[in-house]
Amino acid sequence: MSDPASTRSDTFGPDLAEVFGPSQSDGGPDLVQLLTPEGERVHHPEFDHDFSAEELRGLYRDMVLTRRIDVEATALQRHGELGIWAQLLGQEAAQIGAGRALRPQDYVFPTYREHGVAYCKGVDPLRLLGLFRGVDQGGWDPNENNFGLYTIVIGAQTLHATGYAMGMQRDGVVGTGDPDRDSAVIAHFGDGASSQGDVNEAFIFAASYNAPVVFFCQNNQWAISEPIERQTRIPLYQRALGFGFPGIRVDGNDVLATYAVTKAALQRAREGNGPSFVEAYTYRMGAHTTTDDPTRYRLNDELEHWKLKDPIERLKVYLRRNGLVDQEFFDDLDAEAKELGHHLREGCKALPDPKPLDQFGYVFSEMTDEIAAQRDEFAAYLASFEGSTTGGGH
């Protein structure tokens, strides 16, 4: 992998070698951290939380089960049961920390990778599989769990989130002082999406209208095959200042710090103090999706470096070292994870095969002449194959 700084020909702005130097590779000096990769508990003057033993065990359980969802779904795709799967391996702390910081009335606008957040909001992970199997476009009711449908269009959900947050202001559920009423929105996106126009437009509107939205960026270092240092000349969290709201970088492999930072940002939004930008500095240990081969564009040494920061292992070390768990806890959790895996495998195989013509019924609430014509043309095409069994809907 070439050094992007060596390709610079201009002399304006910060040198990329300085911006993305050794300290930056570990998040830089501004990184908020409460649990080191070695499992040592540290404290932060602004962002901290007194976690109970029960809370710590719960966060560990959430991350283990979320990883099991990811592992099972990946295996199902490899066996031909899913068309594709967007992996989250290595990003469990970023998602569980953010997901558990939410209140029931808060609303989430996800990308297509927020499986851990969906789990926190009570969405049955089997429903996620329907989308990736092609059975539906998301089989859950967004209003039932305050968790929006997965967004495939990169960055579009940030605009949706900002508009929804502005609607909350007009509904009078922001800044009332009632903790059961005051609400906020969180929009999830990746480092690659931060380069999209939609995301930057969302920043402008959110700042202009002081919208109660938290922009939560999981910076996993790779926008598919494009490294972060090719996307920006400054750390992502510093961009927020240019739009007029605060940005903070948190160790996205530290579930404790992610929880504390996201909780503070959401509360700031609920109180009517406007948007915030949280950059969860993490790493995608797997592939972008199951169609991707990361060995073609990144070095194995980099992956090994980040494996030492595994979010699950660091909390496991802390729990063991401080006598907060026993072997029975791990045995019970292992049994629960196996049951979850069985639920996903059997449930996925029981899902109906996608019917090609059904897709035309999901475009508009009422069928238009144009869509009907497209449907009929496609139906005729399918019927042209003698002995075809793929013309679903007939």
LUMTORNU-990780 format. One record per residue: residue in three letters; x, y, z of N, C-alpha, C in turn. Coordinates in steps of 0.05 Angstrom, whole numbers, plus 5000, padded with zeros to 4 digits. Layout:
BEGIN
ALAXYZXYZXYZ/...
// end
This chain:
BEGIN
MET501749765000500050005000501850255000/SER501450424981503150664979502350865000/ASP504251035007503751245026502451475012/PRO499951545018498551755004499952025006/ALA501452065028502852315032504952355010/SER506152135000508252154981507252244954/THR504652224949503552304924502552594924/ARG502852734946502053014948503853194931/SER502653364915504253554899503953834908/ASP501853894924501354164933502654224959/THR502654474967503954544993501954685011/PHE499454655005497454785022496154595041/GLY495454695065494154525085496054345099/PRO495154185118496854005133497953785116/ASP500353705122501553475109500253225118/LEU499453045099498052805107499752625125/ALA502352635122504152475139503852555168/GLU503252825172502952915200500152845210/VAL498152885192495352825200494952535206/PHE496052355189495652075192498351935201/GLY499652055220502151945231501551715250/PRO503651625265503351395283501151435304/SER501051675316498951725336496151705325/GLN495951805300493351815287492351525281/SER494251345275493451075269492050945293/ASP492551045317491150945341489051135350/GLY488251315334486051495341486851775349/GLY489451815354490352085361489852155390/PRO490952385398490752465427487952535437/ASP486152595418483452665426481552435429/LEU482552195425480851955427479751915455/VAL477151895458475951835484475951535488/GLN477051455510477351165517476851125546/LEU475350915552474850835580475950555586/LEU476450405566477450135569479650085548/THR482050045556484250015538484149735524/PRO485649705502485649445489486649215507/GLU488149285527489049085546487049025569/GLY484749165568482649115588483049265613/GLU484549495612484949665636482849885635/ARG481549925658479550135660480950405665/VAL480350605648481350875651479051065652/HIS479651315659477451505662477951755645/HIS475751895639475952125622474552355637/PRO475752595636474652815652471852905643/GLU471152865618468552965608466552735603/PHE467552515593465852295586466552055603/ASP464851995622465351765639462651655649/HIS462651425660460151305670460951095690/ASP459351075711459850875732458250635725/PHE459450445712458050205703457750005726/SER455449895728454949675748455949415735/ALA456349215752457148955742455048835723/GLU452548885729450348785712450448925685/GLU450949185684451149325659453449215642/LEU455749175655458049075640457548795629/ARG456348625644455748355634453748375611/GLY451848565613449848595592451148695566/LEU452948875568454348975544455948755531/TYR457248595548458848365537456948165523/ARG454748105536452847925524451848025497/ASP451148285496450148405471452248375448/MET454748425454456748415433457148125424/VAL457147935442457547655435455247565417/LEU452747625424450447545408450347685381/THR451247935381451348085356453347955337/ARG455647885348457647745331456547475321/ARG455047345337453847085328451947125305/ILE450347345307448547405284450147445259/ASP452347585261454047645237455347385226/VAL456347225244457646975236455646785222/GLU453246765234451246585222450346685195/ALA449846945193448947065168451047025146/THR453547065153455647025134455746735124/ALA455446545142455346265135452946195117/LEU450646315124448246275107448646375079/GLN450046605076450546705049452446515034/ARG454446415048456346235035454945975026/HIS452845905040451345665033449045715013/GLY448945965002447046024982444246104992/GLU444046145019441446215030440846515029/LEU442946675028442646965025444047055000/GLY443047264988444347374964446947514970/ILE446947654993449247815002448947865031/TRP451047945045450948015073453048225078/ALA452248435093454148645101455148585129/GLN457648515131458848425156459448665175/LEU459448605201460148805220462448715239/LEU463848495232465948385249467948595257/GLY468248635283470048835294468749095302/GLN466249135294464849385300462649345320/GLU462749125335460649065355460449285377/ALA462649375386462649575408461449835399/ALA462049915375460950165364457950155362/GLN456949925355454049895351452549855377/ILE453649685394452249625420452449875438/GLY454750005439455050245455453050455448/ALA452750495421450850695412447950605416/GLY447550345411444750245413443750245442/ARG445350185461444550175489444350455501/ALA445350655488445150935498442451055491/LEU440950925474438351025465436150995486/ARG434251175485431751145500429651035481/PRO427450915492425450805474424351005454/GLN424051255462422851455444424851565423/ASP427351505425429351585405428951425379/TYR429651555357429251425331431851385317/VAL432251155305434751075291434351065261/PHE436151195247436251165218438851025211/PRO438650765203441050605199442050605170/THR444450495166445350415139444350135134/TYR445949965122445249685118446949495135/ARG448349615155450249455171449749465201/GLU447549605209447049655237445649415251/HIS446649175247445348945259445348955289/GLY447449055301447649075330445649275341/VAL445349505327443449705336440649605333/ALA440049465311437449335307436849145331/TYR438748995338438448805361437748965386/CYS439149185391438649345415435849465415/LYS434749525391432149645389429949435388/GLY430649175391428648965393427748845366/VAL429248895345428548785319429548495318/ASP427848305312428648025309430648005286/PRO433147905291435147895270434247735246/LEU432347555250431347395227430047585207/ARG428847795216427547985198429648125180/LEU432048165191434248275175434848105151/LEU434747835156435547655135433647655111/GLY431147725115429247735093430147935072/LEU431248155080432248355061434548245045/PHE436448115058438848015044438247755028/ARG435947635034435147395018433447484994/GLY432547734994430947834972428047784976/VAL427147695000424347635005422747895007/ASP423948105019422548355023424648575023/GLN423648815029425449045030425849135059/GLY425548955077425749005105423148925118/GLY423148705134420648595143419748695170/TRP420948915180420049015206418649275203/ASP416949345223415449595223417249805236/PRO418150005222419850215234418650345258/ASN416050385259414850525281414450345306/GLU414650085302414449895324416849915343/ASN419149945331421649955346423150215344/ASN421950415330423450665325426150615312/PHE426050435294428450355279427750345249/GLY428850535234428150545206429150315190/LEU428050285165428950075147431750135139/TYR433249925132435949945123436050125097/THR438050295096438350475073440650385056/ILE440150315031442250215013443550454999/VAL442150664994443250904981445151035001/ILE447651054994449651135013449251425023/GLY448751455049448551725061445751845061/ALA443851725046441251845044439851865071/GLN440451675089439051665115439651905132/THR441852045127442552275144440552505138/LEU439652535113437652735107434952655119/HIS434252395117431752295129431852355160/ALA434052295172434352335201434052635208/THR435252805193435153095199432253195196/GLY430953105175428153195171426353085194/TYR426752845202425252725224425752875250/ALA428252945254428953095279427653375279/MET427553495256426153755254423153725259/GLY422053495251419253445257418853405287/MET420753285301420553255330420453525344/GLN421953715334421953985345419054105343/ARG417854065320415154175315413054025331/ASP413653775338411753615354411953675383/GLY413953845391414253915419415353705437/VAL417153525426418253315442421253355446/VAL422153605445424953665449425153895469/GLY426853865489427354085507425154145527/THR423453945533421253995551422053955580/GLY424253805584425053745611423953485622/ASP422153355606420953105613422652875601/PRO424052715617425752505606424352295591/ASP421752255597420152055583418952165557/ARG419252425552418152545528420352645509/ASP422352775520424452895503425752675486/SER426052735460426952535441429252645424/ALA430652455412432852525394432952315372/VAL434452375351434852205328437852145326/ILE438451905317441251835311441451725283/ALA443351825268443751735240446351595238/HIS446351355230448851195227449851205198/PHE452451225195453651215168456551155171/GLY457951105149460751035150462551255140/ASP465151205142467051405134466851465105/GLY466251265088465951315060463551495054/ALA461351455069458951615065459451905072/SER461351965089461952245097462752415073/SER463552285051464352435027461952495009/GLN459652385016457252425000455952705004/GLY454852814983453453074985451153065004/ASP449652845004447352825022448152865051/VAL450352745059451252765087451953055094/ASN453353185076454153465082451753655081/GLU449853595064447353755064445853715090/ALA445853465100444553415125445853565148/PHE448553585148449953745168449054035167/ILE448754145143448054425140445254475151/PHE443354305144440554345153440354305183/ALA441754095193441654045222442754275238/ALA444954395229446154615243444354865241/SER443254915217441655155213439055145230/TYR437954915233435454895248435754775276/ASN438354745284438954645311437454385317/ALA437454205297435853965299437053765319/PRO435353625334436253435354437153165342/VAL439353175328440352935314443252895321/VAL443952645325446752565329447652415304/PHE449752525291450952395268453052205278/PHE452551945275454351735286455851605263/CYS458351665260460051555238461751325248/GLN461351095238463150865244465450875223/ASN467650995232469951005215471450745218/ASN470950565199472250305200474750295182/GLN475750525174478250565160478150505130/TRP476050375121475950305092473150355081/ALA472950525061470550555045470650365022/ILE469850125027470349885010473349855008/SER474549934985477449904982479050154984/GLU477750374992479050634993479750705023/PRO482350735029483050785057482251065066/ILE482051105092481051355102482851595095/GLU485551545093487351765087487051875059/ARG485651725041485051825015482451985014/GLN480951975036478352105036478352385050/THR480252425067480252675082483052755091/ARG483453015094486053115103486053185132/ILE483853165145483653205174481952975185/PRO482252925211480552715224477652795220/LEU475952595215473152645208471652805229/TYR472152755255470652895275471053195274/GLN473353285264474053575262472353715241/ARG471153565223469553695202467053835214/ALA466153725236463653825248463854125255/LEU466254205263466654485271466054675248/GLY466654595224466054765201463154805195/PHE461454625206458554645202457254775226/GLY458854815248457754955271456754785293/PHE457554535295456754375318459154205327/PRO459154105351461453965362461853685350/GLY464353605348465053335340466853205360/ILE466552945363468252805383469052535371/ARG471552455376472452195367472652015391/VAL471351785389471351585410472551325400/ASP473751175418474750915411472450725405/GLY471950675380469650515372469950225378/ASN472250135388472549865397472249845428/ASP471550065440471150085469468150135474/VAL466749925482463849945485463150135507/LEU464850155528464250335550464350635541/ALA466550695527466850975518464751045497/THR464150865479462150915459459450975472/TYR458750815492456250855506456251135519/ALA458351205534458451455549458251695530/VAL459751685508459751915489457151945475/THR456051715466453451725452451251815470/LYS451251725495449251805514449252105519/ALA451652215521451952505525450952665500/ALA451652565477450852695452447752695448/LEU446552455454443652435452442252615472/GLN443352625497442052795517442253095509/ARG444553165498444853445488442753505467/ALA442153315450440153355429437353375441/ARG436753195460434153195472433553455487/GLU435553575498435253825513434854065495/GLY435154025469434854245450437354395443/ASN439654275448442154405443443354335416/GLY441854195399442654155372444253915366/PRO445353895341446653655332449553625342/SER450453375340453253305347454253105327/PHE456853085325458052885307459752705324/VAL459252445323460852245338462252075317/GLU464952075319466451895301467451665318/ALA466351425313467151185327469451065311/TYR471851095322474251015309474650715313/THR474050555292473950265294475350145270/TYR474749895265476049755242474249525233/ARG473949505207472449285195474349045192/MET474048855209475848615208475048425186/GLY472548435178471648265156471648415130/ALA470048315112469848435085467648645086/HIS467648825066465549025064462848895062/THR462648715044460348525042461448255034/THR459748055032460647795024461547774995/THR461247984980462147984952464948114950/ASP466048194973468548344973470848164982/ASP473248214971475648074979477648274990/PRO477748325016479548535027482448475024/THR483248225018486048165015487248294990/ARG485548384973486448514948487448804953/TYR486648924975487249204978488349285006/ARG488549095025489649165050491648955060/LEU493549035076495648855085494748695109/ASN495648445111494948275133496048385160/ASP498348515159499448635183497448835196/GLU496048975180494149175190491849025204/LEU490948815193488748655205489748545232/GLU492148435232493248325257493448535279/HIS494248775271494448995290491749055303/TRP489649055288487049115298485748885313/LYS486548635307485548405322486248435352/LEU488548555357489348595385487548795400/LYS485848935385484049125397481149025397/ASP480848765393478148645391476348755414/PRO474048865407472248975427471148775447/ILE470748535439469648335457471748235476/GLU474048185465476248075482477048265504/ARG477148525498478048715519476148725542/LEU473548715536471648715558471648455573/LYS472048235559472247975572474647965592/VAL476848075584479148085602478548245627/TYR477148475623476448645646474548495665/LEU472548365654470648225670472047995687/ARG473747845673475147625687477047735708/ARG478547945701480548045719479348155745/ASN476948265743475648385766473648205779/GLY473547955771471847755784468847815781/LEU468147935758465348005753463747795739/VAL465047575730463747355717464947095727/ASP463446885723464446615728464046445704/GLN464946195705464746015682461845965675/GLU460045965694457245915689456146135670/PHE457046375675456146595657456846545628/PHE459346465624460246415596458846165584/ASP458345965601456945725591454145795583/ASP452745955599450046025593449946195568/LEU451846375565451946555542452546395516/ASP454246195519454846025496452345875487/ALA450845775506448345635500446345815487/GLU446246065497444346265485445146325456/ALA447746355452448746415425448146185405/LYS448445945415447845715398444845705391/GLU443145765410440245775405439545995385/LEU440946225388440446435368441346355340/GLY443646215339444546115313442545925300/HIS441445745317439345555307436945705297/HIS436045905312433746065304434146195277/LEU436546295272437146425247437246225224/ARG438646005229438945805207436245695199/GLU434745595218432245475212430145675201/GLY430245915213428346125205428946215177/CYS431446245170432246335143431446135122/LYS431945875128431245665108428145645104/ALA426645735124423745715122422545955108/LEU424246165103423246395089422446315060/PRO420446435049419646365021421746465002/ASP421946334979423646424958422546684946/PRO424246874939423247124928421747074902/LYS419547224897418047204872418747454856/PRO419847414833420847644817418847864812/LEU416347794808414347994801413448154826/ASP413948044850413048184874414448464877/GLN416848494866418248744870416748984859/PHE415048944839413649164828411449274846/GLY410649104866408649194885409749364907/TYR412449394908413749534930414649814922/VAL414049904898415150154888413450394898/PHE410850384893409050594902406650464917/SER405350624934403050514949400750434930/GLU400550574907398650504886400050454860/MET399350244846400650174821400150384800/THR402250474787402050674765402050524739/ASP401050664718401050534691403850464682/GLU405750634688408550574680409650324694/ILE409250304720410250074734408749824725/ALA406149844720404549614711405649514684/ALA406349704667407349624640410049484643/GLN411749584662414349454667413949174678/ARG412049144696411448884707410548684686/ASP408648774668407648594648409848524628/GLU411648704621413848644603415748444615/PHE416248474641418048284655416748014657/ALA414148014662412647754664412747604637/ALA412547754615412747634589415547524584/TYR417547664593420247574590420747314605/LEU419747294630420047054646418546824633/ALA416146874622414546664609415846564584/SER417746714572418946634547420846394551/PHE421546344576423346114581421645864585/GLU421845684567420245444568420845284593/GLY418745214608419145054632420245214656/SER420145484653421145654675419445634699/THR420645634722419145634748419745884763/THR420846094750421646334764419646564761/GLY417446504747415546724743413546754765/GLY414646804789412946824813410647014810/GLY408446944822406147114821404047014801/HIS404746804785402846684765401946414775/
// end
